[in-house]
Structure formats: C-alpha cells, structure tokens
Amino acid sequence: MSDVSLSDLKAFSAVARHRSFQRAADELGVSRSSLSHAIRTFEQRLGVRLLHRTTRSVATTEAGDALLRRLNPLLQELDATLDDARHGQDTVAGTLRINAGAGAARWLLEHVVPTFLQRHPHVALDIVSEGRLVDIIAEGFDAGVRLAESVPKDMVAVPFGGTIRFIAVASPRYLASAGRPATPDDLHAHRCIRQRLPSGKRYRWEFFKGAQEVAIDVPGALSLDDSALMVDAAINGLGIAFVPEPFARDALDEGRLEVVLEDWSPPFEGLCLYYASWRQVPAPLKAFVGVLRESGVARRTNQS
C-alpha cells in the first residue's frame, strides 16, 4: 500500500480518537480544512468510508473501527521505538496517555505524578479523566484505570491504593428526621441521592453481607454523576448517598456524615492501572508503573 503514508494513518487515528476534526487538527498542528481533505483522499485511496460525518459529530464506520483497533497499537509501538532511538536507552521520553476516572486521577496526582514528572522530565503525561469505560487500545491510550473487577481479562493489572469500600452515608440531621435504615430493603422508604452512569443508566446500589448480595434501584428525586457532589448533597441533608469511602472520609471524621448499613459494606480490591499484555510496554509506561510500585500499595497481576 505504497500510496498510503504514515501521516495519513496518524491523521485518521487522531480524528477517530478525538471524534472531532478541529481537535485532531489542533493536535496535529494543521488546519481543519487540510485535515478533512487528507481524510477524504485517504478514504478514496482505500476505497472505503472510514468516518461518518455530520455538522456536529464524527464517528467511525464499521471499517473504521476495524482499522483503528489494529492501527493504534502499531502507531504506539512505532512512537516508542522512535523515542528510544531519538533519546537513547538511558532517557525515558515520549508521551504517556492514561484514561482514569476523576477520583483515581486525584490519587495519582497526589501519590505518583509529582515524583514521576520530576524523575522523567522528557515525558509528556496526558491523563484523561472521564467516567465512561473506554477501550484503551482503540482510543489510543497506553493505560487505563478501573476498579479491579472491571479490568478486561486479557490485560496486565497493577492494583494500587489498597482496598476500598462503597458506603451509604447521610447527615445526622437527615437521620434524625427520617430514621436509620437497618437493612438495604429499608432504603425504599428513604430519600436517596441516585447516581447516573455515563451511559445514562441509574446505578444500582450493591450491598454484601456474608453470602448475601443485594442490588437495589433506590428511590430518590435527585440524581448526580459525581461522587464529590453526592457527598455535598448528603451533607446538606438531601438524603442518603452511596459513594467510595475516601470521598466521604473528611465529612465522616468531622461528624457531618454518618455511615448507615455499615455491616453491609465490606472492603474489596480497589483500583488497578492496566495495559495490554500482548504489546511491548513503552518506556514511559514502564517508568510510571515503577513509580506506582514505590507508592507502597501496588502489585502486578496478569488477568489472562
């Protein structure tokens, strides 16, 4: 395929990853019009449409999805190889892209990122914080962060941050007026602060006690999509929230919140940094994992 250039492939990857010609053009340092022309020419050379375009959105076609899944790992390997050649084996350099939720990103910023950037000043670290679960390979990330139970089975996972609990919390004022639930089923008689997932669905609160497992679609007039906001709402007496314990820790210590149904909230394995087991690990990612291990609560597992 001598009529297809590396710049064509990188242009397509950028547009597909950003789902925007303008953002991709900004990344590549070209004009939007020239990028659009390059993609049209690329599609004509291949003889297949790769992108659906409207005035408001860009999405990959089925053929575009298939190409992107195989192309991004190749481009990442090429970039890593060129960086090694450019800077030598003793210097870690290049770009490291990590997809993580807001809470995980905050943990990394506090415990890992300062040391990593000080130790490896030639690395550009790009942390994308969002709630949705993404295909890190298809969307051009070197690594992602998820709860351990959600890490794809064919990935290498590096747990960090220790165990975690999801807990139900409410303000003393709310509990004084509404009473304290004794079992998860009692939540049906309470005002609950519901969580909206990135997919638009409501999150079902999950409780565990011994061999018992209960998942409840709780009632409530207020729905939020951010744990910190849910904690604030609970502090303000708007109902019972169900959040990761670290988000509520300060308010609990200060007496502004109380835990309910605590015996239904056991700890479980928390967050993992994960990456593809079948590709060569880029030097920046290898260095980041090294600093993560030094945080004191990281260990490597292979999910496959």
PENORMO-V88155 format. One line per field, one symbol per residue. phi: phi as a letter, one per 40 degrees, with the letter a starting at -180 (. if undefined). A space follows every 10 residues. Layout:
phi: ???
This chain:
phi: .ccbbccccc ccdcccccfa ccccccccgb cccccccccc ccccccgacb bcbbcbabac ccccdccccc cdcccccccc ccccccbgcc bcahbbbbba cccccccccc bbddcccccb cccccbbbba cccbcccccg ccabbacdcb cdccbcbbca ggcabcbcba cdcccccbgb ccbdccccbb cbccbccdcg cccccbbbag ccbbbbccci cbbbbacccc cdccdcgcic bbacddcbdc ccccgcbbcb fccbbccacc cbcbacccbc ccdccdcccc cdccchbbac bbcc
